Amino acid sequence: MIKEILAGTEIVSYILIGVLLVGMIVMMFVQGRRSKKAQDDYMSMLDTLRVGVKVKMASGLLGRIKEIREEAPGFKTIVVSTGDDKNATTMTFMIEAVQGIVNEEAINRLNVEQLAAAVNAQEAGAETTATTDTVTKVNGEPVDEKPAATKPTTKKKTKSN
C-alpha cells in the first residue's frame, strides 16, 4: 500500500515537472517573437530615415538629419544638426544611435493644448503669461522653477560650567 502511494506521488511529480518545462518553453518562444518584432520595427524605422527628418539620439540629443553616409557596406553614419540656423552644430553618429523619429505634429499639438489651457486659466480669473514650454507668471507673480533652498538651522553651543 505504501508503495502504491509513493508511486502515485512520483507520477504527480513527473507531471508537474513536465508542465513547468512546457510552460518555460512556451514563454521563451513568446518572448523571442516579441523581441524579434521589436528588432524588425527598429530596423524598418532606420530604413525610413531621410535627410530633414528630426530624430532623437540614444543620448537624448534632438536634431535634424543633414546627411546620410555609407562609410562601408553595412556601416552607415548620419550627420545631425542641432540648434537654430545661426548657431547650428553638426555631429556625426552611427545610424544605430538613433533612438526614434520625433513626431513634430504631436509636439505642436501638445504646445497648442498648453496654450489653450493657459487661455482657459486666464478666462477663469488667474492672470497667466504662457509660453509653449511653461507658465511663467500666475496672478502677476513670477513662478520660480526651483523652490528656494532653506538653510538648515543650527543651534549655537553654549558653555555651561
C-alpha positions in Angstrom: 0.0 0.0 0.0 2.8 2.4 0.8 4.5 1.5 -2.4 1.3 2.4 -4.3 1.1 5.8 -2.5 4.7 6.6 -3.2 4.3 5.5 -6.9 1.3 7.9 -7.2 3.3 10.9 -5.8 6.2 10.1 -8.2 3.8 10.3 -11.1 2.4 13.7 -9.9 6.0 14.9 -9.6 6.8 14.0 -13.1 3.6 15.6 -14.4 4.4 18.8 -12.5 7.9 18.9 -13.9 6.6 18.3 -17.4 4.0 21.1 -17.1 6.7 23.5 -15.8 9.1 22.6 -18.7 6.4 23.1 -21.3 5.4 26.4 -19.7 9.0 27.7 -19.8 9.4 26.7 -23.5 6.2 28.5 -24.4 7.3 31.6 -22.5 10.7 31.6 -24.2 9.0 31.2 -27.6 6.6 34.1 -27.0 9.4 36.4 -25.7 11.6 35.6 -28.7 8.8 36.5 -31.1 8.3 39.9 -29.2 12.0 40.8 -29.3 12.2 39.8 -33.0 9.2 42.0 -33.8 10.7 44.9 -31.9 14.0 44.5 -33.7 12.3 44.3 -37.1 10.3 47.5 -36.2 13.6 49.3 -35.2 15.3 48.2 -38.4 12.4 49.4 -40.6 12.5 52.7 -38.8 16.2 53.1 -39.6 15.5 52.3 -43.2 12.9 55.1 -43.4 15.4 57.8 -42.2 15.8 60.6 -44.7 17.6 64.0 -44.8 15.5 66.6 -43.0 13.8 64.2 -40.5 14.0 65.2 -36.8 15.4 62.4 -34.7 16.1 61.6 -31.0 19.5 60.0 -30.4 20.2 57.4 -27.7 22.0 60.1 -25.7 18.8 62.3 -25.7 20.1 64.7 -28.3 17.4 66.1 -30.7 18.4 67.2 -34.1 17.7 67.1 -37.9 19.5 64.7 -40.2 21.6 66.8 -42.6 23.4 63.9 -44.4 23.4 60.1 -44.5 26.7 58.4 -45.5 27.5 54.8 -46.2 31.1 54.5 -45.0 31.4 50.8 -45.8 28.9 48.2 -46.9 26.5 47.8 -43.9 28.1 50.7 -42.0 26.1 53.9 -42.2 26.6 57.2 -40.4 24.4 60.3 -40.2 25.3 63.9 -39.7 22.8 65.5 -37.3 22.4 69.3 -36.9 21.2 70.8 -33.6 20.3 74.3 -32.7 18.9 77.1 -34.9 20.3 78.2 -38.2 22.6 80.9 -36.7 24.2 78.6 -34.1 23.8 75.2 -35.7 26.2 72.4 -34.5 26.7 69.3 -36.6 27.7 65.9 -35.2 28.3 62.6 -36.8 26.8 59.4 -35.3 26.4 55.8 -36.3 22.9 55.3 -37.6 22.2 52.7 -34.8 22.5 55.6 -32.3 19.1 56.9 -33.5 16.5 56.0 -30.8 13.5 57.2 -32.7 11.9 59.7 -35.0 10.4 62.8 -33.4 6.8 63.3 -34.2 6.7 67.1 -34.7 2.9 67.2 -35.3 2.3 65.6 -31.8 4.7 68.2 -30.2 2.9 71.1 -32.0 -0.5 69.7 -30.9 0.8 69.5 -27.3 2.0 73.1 -27.4 -1.4 74.2 -28.7 -3.1 72.3 -25.8 -0.8 74.0 -23.3 -1.6 77.4 -24.7 -5.3 76.6 -24.7 -5.0 75.7 -21.0 -3.3 79.0 -20.3 -6.0 80.9 -22.1 -8.7 79.0 -20.1 -6.9 79.8 -16.9 -6.9 83.5 -17.9 -10.6 83.4 -18.5 -11.1 81.7 -15.1 -9.6 84.7 -13.4 -5.9 83.7 -12.9 -3.7 86.1 -14.9 -1.1 83.9 -16.6 1.6 84.5 -19.1 2.4 81.3 -21.0 5.0 80.2 -23.5 4.9 76.9 -25.3 7.1 75.4 -22.6 6.0 76.7 -19.1 3.8 79.1 -17.3 6.0 82.0 -16.2 3.5 84.1 -14.2 0.5 83.4 -12.1 -1.6 86.4 -10.9 1.2 88.7 -12.0 3.8 87.0 -9.7 6.7 85.2 -11.3 6.8 81.4 -10.8 10.1 80.0 -9.6 11.2 77.0 -11.5 13.2 75.8 -8.5 12.0 76.3 -4.9 14.3 78.3 -2.8 16.5 76.1 -0.7 16.1 76.5 3.0 19.1 76.8 5.2 19.4 74.3 8.0 19.0 75.7 11.4 21.9 75.2 13.8 21.9 75.9 17.5 24.8 77.6 19.0 26.5 75.7 21.7 26.9 77.5 24.9 29.4 76.6 27.6 28.0 75.8 30.9 30.1 75.2 33.9 
